[in-house]
Amino acid sequence: MQEYKIKKIEENIRIDKIVGKLQEDISRTTIQRMIEEGNILVNNNKIKSSYKVIEGDLVTIKKEEPIETDLLPQDIPLDIIYEDNDILIVNKEKGMVVHPGARKSR
């Protein structure tokens, strides 16, 4: 758990933006979800992601623990069209699942 007291210069900035600056490794979508779930509080109160902080507000961030999954990588031959240090272009087969979700888990 992390606590942070808002400074005068940070007044009137949205809480999700403040937390984004404090926790650069967390996406804005995740921050908004954490706010909705009550894992980010201001003065020990649940707030909306649109809340604008004021000087002296105490922001509490309860970091979520990573969720363990049973997903394993698969060794799949890929048709790589182009690759360099910054980009990779793959010709993906139709129907190949890239990110398993609730509807597809192949």
Secondary structure, DSSP 4 states (H G I P E B T S, - for coil): -EEEEPPGGGTT-BHHHHHHHH-TTS-HHHHHHHHHTTSEEETTEE--TTPBP-TT-EEEE-PPPPPP----------EEEEE-SS-EEEEPPTT--SS--SS---
